[in-house]
Structure formats: structure tokens, C-alpha cells
Amino acid sequence: MNKHFLIILFIFHLVSTFGQKENPFKSVKLKLKWDEPSKVESNKNTVTLPYKSVFDKEDNYLKRYSILNQKKGEESVMVQKNEFKNPGEEIKKKLNNKDKEIKPEFRSNQFLGEFRVKTKYVKIVCRDHEYPDGDRVRLYLNDKSIINDILLEAAPKEYYIDVVDGFNKLDFVALNQGASGPNTAAFSVYDDAGNLITSNEWNLTIGVKASIIVIKEEEQKKSE
């Protein structure tokens, strides 16, 4: 009994003795330097792949046509040239011809011919043969106004006129001179089959007329 008690007491003494000794494992305090930038050491053994620029090649397409290689006095082929005319400048050029010289023949009536036809009506196609600037005409048939106001434009306009047997006088009277000189018109006359009877142009001042005469002949009746 005493022997067992002594053994237990001895073990307790040993445990107490080892507990009083210093712990051989000391804690390490980390000191972080927040104000200093971190340093990253590069691995000298890292293998890098070479990358060549597309401009390294002397005959490269992009390098040949790059504006960076453009010589003084040369123009890049990539720069688009604007060779289109400005419509506004064209209009201005036309209008600058306003009040151009009026020839004496423009101030007198013009007779444009006499024609014999066998047609029920005539088709008149007219337009402005110069720059459209607001020219207007009035059409008469045998001294009676049949179309009071025709605006002459670049696009042709068509009018169908019934003709009577015998004499038919068509008068085109200039109502104005537009914005650039005399009243300018081009006209063509066709029969009812689409055949051209006459085609002409005029340059008229205000109130002056251009006339054509159409003689409608009677068709001969076929003998039975």
C-alpha cells in the first residue's frame, strides 16, 4: 500500500517539475511594414515567348500604307478624295448668269414652221432646255388660251391637243423670264401614232411668243 502511494507521489512530482520549465517553443511575432511597398522577386528561370509586331516586317501591307510612314509631300492612298461637285455651287453658278445678254431675236415673235398632218390630235412635250429657273408659258390654239400656265422643268411634260380640220395655230407665250435670263424651252410635237412632227427650242422675253401651224388634211375615203 505504501509502496503504491510512493510511486504515485513520485509521478506527481515529475509532472510538476516539467511544468515549471520554460517552454522551448517560443511564439514568433510578425512585424508588418505597411508603409513599404511589397517587392516581387522575378524568377530568372522563367521562359518567355517572343512576340513580333505586325509592323516589324518591312513589306507588311499595313506598314506600307500606314500614315506614319508617309513621306512629306505624298498623299496616303487610304485617304478618300472627294471629287463630287457640290450641288449648291452648281446652282449658284447657274444663277450667276442672271440678266445675261438678251439678243435682239429674243425680243420678237418666232415662227417655227408649218406642218401638214392627218391626225386627230397632237401631243406636245415641253421642258426647260437650260437650267430650270421657273420659266412659265401659256399655250394658245387659234388665239384661244387652252393651257394658262405651264411651268417648264427639267422633266418633260406632255399635253394632248385636239386639232380641227384645216388650220390650227399653236402659240407659246412667255409669261416670265425665270431667274437667269430669257425664257428657255424645248418642245416636240407628235401625231396620234407617236410620229414626230417637229422639234425645236426657243429663247423668249416676257410677252413674246413662238408659233407653229398645223394643217390637218382630210383623209381620202376608200372607194368601195
Backbone as numpy.savetxt, mean C-alpha at the origin, in Angstrom:
# Nx Ny Nz CAx CAy CAz Cx Cy Cz
26.23 -62.23 100.66 25.41 -61.03 100.66 26.26 -59.78 100.66
27.21 -59.73 101.59 28.12 -58.58 101.66 28.99 -58.50 100.41
29.27 -59.66 99.90 30.10 -59.68 98.69 29.36 -59.03 97.53
28.11 -59.33 97.38 27.31 -58.71 96.29 27.16 -57.23 96.48
27.02 -56.80 97.71 26.85 -55.38 97.99 28.11 -54.61 97.63
29.25 -55.20 97.91 30.52 -54.54 97.59 30.71 -54.40 96.08
30.31 -55.42 95.36 30.45 -55.35 93.89 29.58 -54.23 93.32
28.35 -54.11 93.81 27.44 -53.05 93.32 27.99 -51.68 93.67
28.54 -51.56 94.87 29.09 -50.28 95.30 30.30 -49.90 94.45
31.10 -50.90 94.06 32.28 -50.63 93.24 31.86 -50.14 91.84
30.86 -50.77 91.31 30.38 -50.36 89.97 29.83 -48.93 90.00
29.10 -48.60 91.03 28.54 -47.26 91.17 29.64 -46.22 91.26
30.74 -46.59 91.95 31.86 -45.68 92.10 32.53 -45.42 90.75
32.67 -46.48 89.96 33.29 -46.31 88.64 32.45 -45.39 87.73
31.16 -45.60 87.77 30.28 -44.76 86.93 30.37 -43.30 87.33
30.42 -43.06 88.62 30.48 -41.68 89.12 31.79 -41.03 88.74
32.87 -41.82 88.78 34.20 -41.28 88.44 34.28 -40.88 86.97
33.80 -41.73 86.06 33.85 -41.40 84.61 32.94 -40.21 84.28
31.89 -40.02 85.03 30.98 -38.89 84.75 31.59 -37.56 85.08
32.56 -37.52 85.97 33.16 -36.26 86.36 34.28 -35.83 85.42
34.77 -36.74 84.60 35.84 -36.38 83.65 35.29 -35.53 82.50
36.21 -34.77 81.88 35.78 -33.93 80.74 35.36 -34.78 79.57
34.37 -34.28 78.91 33.91 -34.94 77.68 34.93 -34.70 76.59
35.50 -35.73 76.00 36.53 -35.52 74.96 35.98 -34.92 73.68
34.66 -34.99 73.52 34.07 -34.43 72.28 33.58 -33.02 72.56
34.27 -32.05 72.03 33.91 -30.65 72.23 33.07 -30.15 71.05
32.12 -29.30 71.36 31.28 -28.71 70.28 32.06 -27.62 69.56
31.85 -27.54 68.29 32.54 -26.55 67.45 31.56 -25.43 67.12
31.98 -24.22 67.40 31.13 -23.07 67.09 31.47 -22.55 65.69
30.42 -22.40 64.88 30.59 -21.88 63.51 30.47 -20.37 63.52
31.44 -19.75 62.95 31.41 -18.29 62.82 31.18 -17.94 61.35
30.01 -17.38 61.06 29.66 -17.00 59.68 29.96 -15.53 59.45
30.69 -15.28 58.43 31.02 -13.89 58.07 30.05 -13.42 56.99
29.00 -12.74 57.44 27.94 -12.33 56.51 28.38 -11.18 55.60
29.35 -10.39 56.03 29.74 -9.21 55.25 30.70 -9.53 54.12
31.29 -10.71 54.16 32.25 -11.07 53.14 31.57 -11.93 52.07
31.82 -11.61 50.77 31.21 -12.41 49.69 31.79 -13.81 49.67
30.93 -14.73 49.33 31.37 -16.12 49.27 32.26 -16.34 48.07
33.21 -17.22 48.23 34.14 -17.52 47.16 33.85 -18.91 46.62
33.76 -18.97 45.30 33.52 -20.26 44.66 34.76 -20.65 43.92
35.34 -21.73 44.33 36.55 -22.20 43.67 36.18 -23.04 42.46
36.75 -22.64 41.35 36.47 -23.37 40.12 37.34 -24.61 40.02
36.76 -25.60 39.45 37.49 -26.85 39.27 38.34 -26.74 38.01
39.65 -26.78 38.21 40.54 -26.61 37.07 40.49 -27.80 36.13
39.94 -28.87 36.60 39.90 -30.07 35.76 38.63 -30.15 34.92
37.75 -29.07 35.00 36.49 -29.09 34.25 36.77 -29.02 32.76
36.10 -29.84 31.97 36.27 -29.87 30.52 35.19 -29.01 29.88
35.58 -28.03 29.06 34.62 -27.14 28.38 34.63 -27.44 26.89
33.46 -27.29 26.28 33.32 -27.51 24.84 33.44 -26.18 24.11
34.23 -26.09 23.06 34.36 -24.82 22.31 33.08 -24.50 21.56
32.66 -23.21 21.55 31.46 -22.76 20.82 31.87 -21.61 19.91
31.69 -21.82 18.63 32.07 -20.81 17.65 30.87 -19.98 17.24
31.09 -18.69 17.10 30.03 -17.78 16.65 29.77 -17.98 15.17
28.54 -17.69 14.74 28.21 -17.81 13.31 28.96 -16.79 12.48
29.52 -15.76 13.15 30.24 -14.72 12.41 31.74 -15.01 12.31
32.20 -16.15 12.93 33.62 -16.48 12.87 34.06 -16.91 11.48
33.11 -17.45 10.72 33.43 -17.93 9.38 33.43 -16.76 8.41
34.53 -16.61 7.64 34.68 -15.42 6.81 33.65 -15.35 5.69
33.26 -16.49 5.14 32.32 -16.47 4.03 30.90 -16.71 4.49
30.64 -16.50 5.77 29.29 -16.70 6.28 28.33 -15.72 5.63
27.13 -16.21 5.28 26.14 -15.36 4.58 25.76 -14.14 5.39
25.47 -14.37 6.69 25.04 -13.25 7.51 26.13 -12.23 7.69
27.41 -12.70 7.78 28.51 -11.76 7.98 28.75 -10.93 6.73
28.60 -11.57 5.55 28.82 -10.83 4.30 27.82 -9.70 4.13
26.57 -9.93 4.60 25.53 -8.93 4.40 25.20 -8.15 5.66
26.04 -8.27 6.68 25.80 -7.53 7.92 26.11 -6.07 7.71
25.29 -5.20 8.30 25.53 -3.75 8.19 26.77 -3.36 8.98
27.26 -4.25 9.87 28.46 -3.95 10.64 29.70 -3.98 9.76
29.66 -4.75 8.67 30.79 -4.85 7.76 30.64 -3.93 6.56
29.66 -3.06 6.58 29.41 -2.19 5.44 30.50 -1.14 5.32
31.07 -1.03 4.14 32.11 -0.04 3.90 31.50 1.34 3.66
32.32 2.34 3.89 31.86 3.71 3.72 31.50 3.95 2.26
30.36 4.54 2.04 29.92 4.84 0.68 29.12 3.73 0.04
29.08 2.53 0.69 28.31 1.42 0.16 26.96 1.35 0.83
26.00 0.82 0.12 24.65 0.67 0.66 24.33 -0.80 0.80
23.82 -1.19 1.94 23.53 -2.60 2.19 22.45 -3.09 1.24
22.66 -4.34 0.75 21.67 -4.91 -0.15 20.41 -5.28 0.59
20.48 -5.34 1.93 19.31 -5.69 2.72 18.38 -4.51 2.93
18.86 -3.30 2.59 18.03 -2.10 2.75 17.12 -1.97 1.55
15.83 -1.95 1.79 14.85 -1.87 0.70 14.77 -0.45 0.18
14.85 -0.31 -1.12 14.75 0.99 -1.75 13.30 1.27 -2.11
12.85 2.44 -1.76 11.48 2.82 -2.07 11.47 3.61 -3.37
11.10 2.92 -4.46 11.09 3.56 -5.77 9.69 3.92 -6.23
8.71 3.76 -5.33 7.34 4.08 -5.70 7.12 5.59 -5.62
6.36 6.10 -6.54 6.07 7.53 -6.55 4.97 7.84 -5.56
5.09 8.99 -4.98 4.09 9.45 -4.02 2.87 9.96 -4.79
1.69 9.35 -4.60 0.50 9.82 -5.32 0.21 11.28 -5.07
0.48 11.75 -3.86 0.24 13.15 -3.55 1.09 14.07 -4.39
2.35 13.66 -4.64 3.23 14.48 -5.47 2.75 14.51 -6.91
2.21 13.37 -7.38 1.68 13.33 -8.75 0.49 14.27 -8.90
-0.39 14.28 -7.90 -1.54 15.17 -7.95 -1.09 16.62 -7.93
-0.12 16.91 -7.07 0.39 18.28 -6.98 1.00 18.72 -8.30
1.72 17.81 -8.96 2.34 18.13 -10.23 1.30 18.45 -11.29
0.21 17.66 -11.28 -0.86 17.91 -12.25 -1.54 19.24 -12.00
-1.82 19.51 -10.72 -2.52 20.74 -10.39 -1.66 21.97 -10.61
-0.35 21.80 -10.65 0.52 22.94 -10.92 0.40 23.42 -12.36
-0.25 22.61 -13.21 -0.48 23.02 -14.60 -1.73 23.87 -14.76
-2.34 24.24 -13.64 -3.56 25.04 -13.68 -3.30 26.35 -14.42
-4.31 26.77 -15.17 -4.24 28.01 -15.93 -3.08 27.99 -16.94
-2.81 26.80 -17.52 -1.80 26.75 -18.56 -2.32 27.46 -19.80
-1.47 27.65 -20.77 -1.80 28.45 -21.95 -3.03 27.87 -22.67
-4.00 28.74 -22.94 -5.21 28.35 -23.68 -5.01 28.75 -25.14
-4.97 27.76 -26.02 -4.77 28.04 -27.44 -6.04 28.64 -28.04
-5.90 29.43 -29.11 -7.08 30.08 -29.72 -8.15 29.10 -30.16
-7.74 27.93 -30.67 -8.74 26.97 -31.15 -9.58 26.39 -30.02
-9.10 26.50 -28.78 -9.89 26.01 -27.65 -11.07 26.93 -27.35
-11.04 28.14 -27.89 -12.08 29.13 -27.58 -13.19 29.17 -28.63
-13.09 28.33 -29.64 -14.10 28.31 -30.70 -14.71 26.92 -30.81
-15.97 26.88 -31.31 -16.67 25.61 -31.46 -15.91 24.68 -32.41
-16.00 23.40 -32.15 -15.27 22.42 -32.95 -16.26 21.45 -33.59
-16.10 21.28 -34.91 -16.92 20.32 -35.64 -16.08 19.07 -35.87
-16.60 17.93 -35.40 -15.81 16.71 -35.39 -16.25 15.69 -36.43
-17.12 16.08 -37.36 -17.41 15.21 -38.48 -18.88 14.84 -38.63
-19.21 14.36 -39.85 -20.57 13.89 -40.18 -20.49 12.43 -40.58
-21.46 11.62 -40.08 -21.39 10.18 -40.28 -22.78 9.65 -40.63
-22.81 8.73 -41.60 -24.07 8.12 -42.02 -24.14 6.71 -41.43
-25.28 6.42 -40.82 -25.42 5.15 -40.10 -26.78 4.52 -40.40
-26.89 3.26 -40.06 -28.17 2.55 -40.10 -28.31 1.84 -38.75
-28.68 2.60 -37.76 -28.74 2.09 -36.40 -29.90 2.74 -35.66
-30.47 2.04 -34.70 -31.59 2.57 -33.92 -31.12 3.54 -32.85
-29.91 3.33 -32.38 -29.37 4.21 -31.34 -27.84 4.24 -31.47
-27.24 5.18 -30.78 -25.78 5.26 -30.72 -25.36 5.17 -29.25
-24.24 4.55 -29.05 -23.66 4.49 -27.70 -22.48 5.44 -27.64
-22.51 6.35 -26.67 -21.43 7.33 -26.50 -20.63 6.95 -25.26
-19.35 6.80 -25.44 -18.43 6.50 -24.33 -17.49 7.69 -24.18
-17.47 8.29 -23.01 -16.63 9.48 -22.81 -15.88 9.41 -21.48
-14.76 10.11 -21.43 -13.92 10.18 -20.23 -13.02 11.41 -20.34
-12.30 11.70 -19.26 -11.31 12.78 -19.28 -10.00 12.21 -19.81
-9.49 12.75 -20.92 -8.26 12.19 -21.50 -7.00 12.77 -20.85
-7.16 13.73 -19.95 -6.05 14.23 -19.16 -6.26 13.78 -17.72
-5.59 14.46 -16.78 -5.80 14.13 -15.37 -7.20 14.56 -14.94
-8.01 13.66 -14.36 -9.38 14.04 -13.94 -9.34 15.18 -12.92
-9.91 16.31 -13.30 -9.87 17.48 -12.42 -11.22 18.15 -12.29
-12.29 17.40 -12.56 -13.63 17.96 -12.36 -14.29 18.52 -13.60
-13.78 18.19 -14.80 -14.40 18.68 -16.04 -15.83 18.14 -16.17
-16.74 19.03 -16.60 -18.15 18.66 -16.78 -18.63 19.15 -18.15
-19.52 18.35 -18.75 -20.10 18.72 -20.05 -21.60 18.45 -20.03
-22.29 19.07 -20.98 -23.73 18.84 -21.17 -23.93 18.36 -22.60
-24.83 17.37 -22.77 -25.05 16.77 -24.08 -26.41 17.21 -24.63
-26.37 17.68 -25.89 -27.58 18.10 -26.59 -27.80 17.19 -27.80
-29.08 16.95 -28.11 -29.47 16.27 -29.35 -30.43 17.18 -30.08
-29.99 17.63 -31.26 -30.80 18.56 -32.06 -31.23 19.76 -31.22
-30.25 20.35 -30.51 -30.42 21.57 -29.71 -31.29 21.39 -28.47
-31.58 20.16 -28.09 -32.33 19.90 -26.86 -31.42 19.16 -25.87
-31.40 19.65 -24.65 -30.55 19.02 -23.63 -31.12 17.65 -23.25
-30.29 16.61 -23.38 -30.75 15.27 -23.01 -29.99 14.73 -21.78
-28.78 15.21 -21.57 -28.03 14.88 -20.34 -27.43 16.18 -19.84
-27.94 16.66 -18.72 -27.58 18.00 -18.24 -26.15 18.10 -17.71
-25.67 17.07 -17.06 -24.37 17.19 -16.40 -23.63 15.85 -16.43
-22.52 15.83 -17.14 -21.67 14.63 -17.20 -20.31 14.99 -16.58
-19.96 14.30 -15.52 -18.64 14.50 -14.90 -17.64 13.58 -15.59
-16.63 14.18 -16.20 -15.63 13.40 -16.91 -14.59 12.87 -15.92
-14.42 11.57 -15.91 -13.48 10.93 -14.99 -12.52 10.03 -15.76
-11.60 9.39 -15.03 -10.65 8.50 -15.70 -11.35 7.26 -16.26
-12.34 6.76 -15.54 -13.10 5.60 -16.01 -14.14 6.04 -17.04
-14.24 5.34 -18.16 -15.22 5.72 -19.19 -16.66 5.59 -18.70
-17.51 6.47 -19.19 -18.95 6.41 -18.91 -19.69 6.20 -20.22
-20.77 5.40 -20.17 -21.53 5.06 -21.37 -22.93 5.66 -21.32
-23.37 6.15 -22.50 -24.72 6.72 -22.63 -25.31 6.23 -23.95
-26.59 5.84 -23.90 -27.28 5.33 -25.09 -28.30 6.37 -25.55
-28.15 6.79 -26.81 -28.99 7.87 -27.35 -29.77 7.35 -28.55
-31.10 7.43 -28.48 -31.93 7.07 -29.64 -31.80 8.14 -30.71
-31.66 7.71 -31.94 -31.55 8.67 -33.05 -32.78 8.55 -33.94
-33.12 9.66 -34.55 -34.29 9.70 -35.44 -33.82 9.51 -36.87
-34.76 9.22 -37.75 -34.41 9.09 -39.16 -33.90 10.42 -39.68
-32.84 10.35 -40.46 -32.30 11.58 -41.04 -31.25 12.24 -40.15
-31.46 13.54 -39.89 -30.45 14.40 -39.28 -30.46 14.30 -37.75
-29.28 14.08 -37.16 -29.10 14.07 -35.70 -27.80 14.80 -35.38
-27.94 15.91 -34.66 -26.74 16.68 -34.27 -26.50 16.51 -32.77
-25.32 16.04 -32.43 -24.94 15.86 -31.03 -23.92 16.94 -30.65
-24.25 17.73 -29.63 -23.37 18.80 -29.16 -22.92 18.52 -27.73
-21.63 18.60 -27.51 -21.05 18.51 -26.16 -20.60 19.90 -25.76
-21.21 20.47 -24.74 -20.89 21.84 -24.31 -20.11 21.78 -23.00
-18.98 22.50 -22.96 -18.15 22.54 -21.76 -18.81 23.42 -20.70
-19.11 22.84 -19.55 -19.71 23.60 -18.45 -18.66 24.28 -17.59
-17.45 23.77 -17.59 -16.37 24.37 -16.82 -15.03 23.97 -17.42
-13.95 24.36 -16.75 -12.61 24.01 -17.20 -11.85 23.20 -16.15
-12.55 22.69 -15.18 -11.88 21.89 -14.16 -10.87 22.70 -13.38
-9.84 22.03 -12.87 -8.84 22.70 -12.02 -7.52 22.92 -12.73
-7.35 22.43 -13.94 -6.04 22.56 -14.60 -6.17 22.82 -16.09
-6.79 23.92 -16.43 -6.80 24.32 -17.83 -8.11 24.01 -18.53
-8.06 23.79 -19.85 -9.29 23.61 -20.63 -10.02 22.32 -20.27
-11.27 22.27 -20.71 -12.09 21.07 -20.53 -11.58 20.02 -21.52
-11.12 18.90 -20.99 -10.50 17.87 -21.83 -11.32 16.59 -21.79
-11.70 16.11 -22.96 -12.53 14.90 -23.01 -12.13 14.06 -24.21
-12.28 12.75 -24.04 -12.13 11.79 -25.13 -13.45 11.05 -25.25
-13.94 10.88 -26.47 -15.22 10.20 -26.64 -15.16 9.28 -27.85
-16.03 8.26 -27.80 -16.19 7.34 -28.92 -17.68 7.12 -29.12
-18.09 6.93 -30.39 -19.49 6.70 -30.73 -19.60 5.35 -31.44
-20.54 4.51 -30.98 -20.74 3.17 -31.55 -22.18 3.02 -32.02
-22.39 2.14 -33.03 -23.75 1.85 -33.45 -24.33 0.75 -32.58
-25.58 0.33 -32.87 -26.24 -0.66 -32.02 -25.65 -2.06 -32.14
-24.75 -2.26 -33.11 -24.07 -3.55 -33.26 -22.68 -3.53 -32.61
-22.31 -2.41 -31.99 -21.01 -2.30 -31.34 -19.89 -1.87 -32.25
-20.22 -1.46 -33.48 -19.20 -1.00 -34.41 -18.85 0.46 -34.13
-17.57 0.78 -34.17 -17.12 2.15 -33.91 -17.48 3.06 -35.08
-18.17 4.15 -34.76 -18.51 5.15 -35.78 -17.43 6.21 -35.85
-17.04 6.76 -34.70 -15.99 7.77 -34.64 -15.41 7.84 -33.23
-14.22 8.36 -33.15 -13.54 8.55 -31.86 -12.69 9.80 -31.96
-12.73 10.63 -30.92 -12.02 11.91 -30.99 -11.77 12.46 -29.59
-11.07 13.59 -29.54 -10.79 14.30 -28.29 -11.05 15.78 -28.50
-11.26 16.48 -27.39 -11.39 17.93 -27.49 -10.75 18.61 -26.29
-10.43 19.89 -26.48 -9.97 20.78 -25.42 -10.78 22.07 -25.56
-11.69 22.30 -24.62 -12.64 23.40 -24.75 -12.59 24.33 -23.54
-12.89 25.59 -23.79 -13.10 26.54 -22.69 -14.59 26.58 -22.37
-14.94 27.28 -21.30 -16.33 27.29 -20.82 -17.28 27.81 -21.90
-18.37 27.07 -22.13 -19.40 27.49 -23.07 -19.15 27.08 -24.50
-17.96 26.60 -24.81 -17.63 26.18 -26.17 -18.10 24.74 -26.36
-18.51 24.40 -27.59 -19.06 23.07 -27.84 -18.31 22.34 -28.94
-18.36 21.00 -28.84 -17.84 20.12 -29.88 -19.03 19.36 -30.44
-19.14 19.30 -31.79 -20.35 18.75 -32.42 -20.00 17.66 -33.41
-20.90 16.65 -33.47 -20.84 15.65 -34.54 -22.26 15.51 -35.10
-22.33 15.14 -36.37 -23.62 14.95 -37.03 -23.74 13.48 -37.45
-24.88 12.90 -37.08 -25.17 11.51 -37.43 -26.40 11.50 -38.33
-26.22 11.00 -39.55 -27.33 10.89 -40.49 -27.79 9.43 -40.50
-29.05 9.25 -40.03 -29.59 7.90 -40.01 -30.29 7.63 -41.33
-29.79 6.66 -42.07 -30.36 6.31 -43.36 -31.40 5.21 -43.18
-32.44 5.26 -44.01 -33.46 4.22 -43.95 -32.93 2.95 -44.59
-33.24 1.84 -43.93 -32.81 0.56 -44.48 -33.72 0.17 -45.64
-33.14 -0.33 -46.72 -33.93 -0.76 -47.87 -34.68 -2.04 -47.54
-35.99 -2.03 -47.85 -36.81 -3.20 -47.59 -36.50 -4.29 -48.60
-36.42 -5.53 -48.10 -36.14 -6.65 -48.98 -37.37 -6.97 -49.81
-37.19 -7.17 -51.12 -38.30 -7.51 -52.02 -38.73 -8.95 -51.77
-40.03 -9.14 -51.77 -40.56 -10.48 -51.54 -40.33 -11.37 -52.76
